[in-house]
Amino acid sequence: MKKILLVPFDASPSSERALRYAVDTAKEDGSKLIILNVQFDYNTRNVRRFATQDQIKSYLDDAARESFDRAEEFLKDSNVDYTLRKRMGIPDQVILEEASDSDADIIVMGTRGVGRVKGAILGSVSYGVLQSTTIPVTIVP
């Protein structure tokens, strides 16, 4: 049975390095990759004052598509089995949920994404995942 590597990806340099590492690993051992893009749910009352739900959805879809286009640049000639998934919510929570839902064997992620809040050493999302997961996590600097 193939191992499943969950790779949170937001097209940041850190997530690109993590994806490159995951692709190399999958080439060696035949693992399957799940490339996960998490979008914040901007469909709040304050945002809806300035944008319609369709505009919000379009913005989130465009942001995810840009990330997936970048990911597919790394994947196109790799001959690696992969799936692209977009989810909305709080990134560390969504990553943990996806890891559980997909029966991931390992999470491979970068130290920092494009998020607003950053920790001193690790990004807040990678730190949150490390503190709460029950499966191995590879943090790629």
Secondary structure in CASP SS format (residue, H / E / C, confidence):
PFRMAT SS
TARGET T0000
AUTHOR 0000-0000-0000
METHOD secondary structure of the structure
MODEL  1
M C 1.00
K C 1.00
K C 1.00
I E 1.00
L E 1.00
L E 1.00
V E 1.00
P E 1.00
F C 1.00
D C 1.00
A C 1.00
S C 1.00
P H 1.00
S H 1.00
S H 1.00
E H 1.00
R H 1.00
A H 1.00
L H 1.00
R H 1.00
Y H 1.00
A H 1.00
V H 1.00
D H 1.00
T H 1.00
A H 1.00
K H 1.00
E H 1.00
D H 1.00
G C 1.00
S C 1.00
K E 1.00
L E 1.00
I E 1.00
I E 1.00
L E 1.00
N E 1.00
V E 1.00
Q E 1.00
F C 1.00
D C 1.00
Y C 1.00
N C 1.00
T C 1.00
R H 1.00
N H 1.00
V H 1.00
R H 1.00
R C 1.00
F C 1.00
A C 1.00
T C 1.00
Q H 1.00
D H 1.00
Q H 1.00
I H 1.00
K H 1.00
S H 1.00
Y H 1.00
L H 1.00
D H 1.00
D H 1.00
A H 1.00
A H 1.00
R H 1.00
E H 1.00
S H 1.00
F H 1.00
D H 1.00
R H 1.00
A H 1.00
E H 1.00
E H 1.00
F H 1.00
L H 1.00
K C 1.00
D C 1.00
S C 1.00
N C 1.00
V C 1.00
D C 1.00
Y E 1.00
T E 1.00
L E 1.00
R E 1.00
K E 1.00
R E 1.00
M E 1.00
G C 1.00
I C 1.00
P H 1.00
D H 1.00
Q H 1.00
V H 1.00
I H 1.00
L H 1.00
E H 1.00
E H 1.00
A H 1.00
S H 1.00
D H 1.00
S C 1.00
D C 1.00
A C 1.00
D C 1.00
I E 1.00
I E 1.00
V E 1.00
M E 1.00
G E 1.00
T C 1.00
R C 1.00
G C 1.00
V C 1.00
G C 1.00
R C 1.00
V C 1.00
K E 1.00
G C 1.00
A C 1.00
I C 1.00
L C 1.00
G E 1.00
S H 1.00
V H 1.00
S H 1.00
Y H 1.00
G H 1.00
V H 1.00
L H 1.00
Q H 1.00
S H 1.00
T C 1.00
T C 1.00
I C 1.00
P C 1.00
V E 1.00
T E 1.00
I E 1.00
V E 1.00
P C 1.00
END
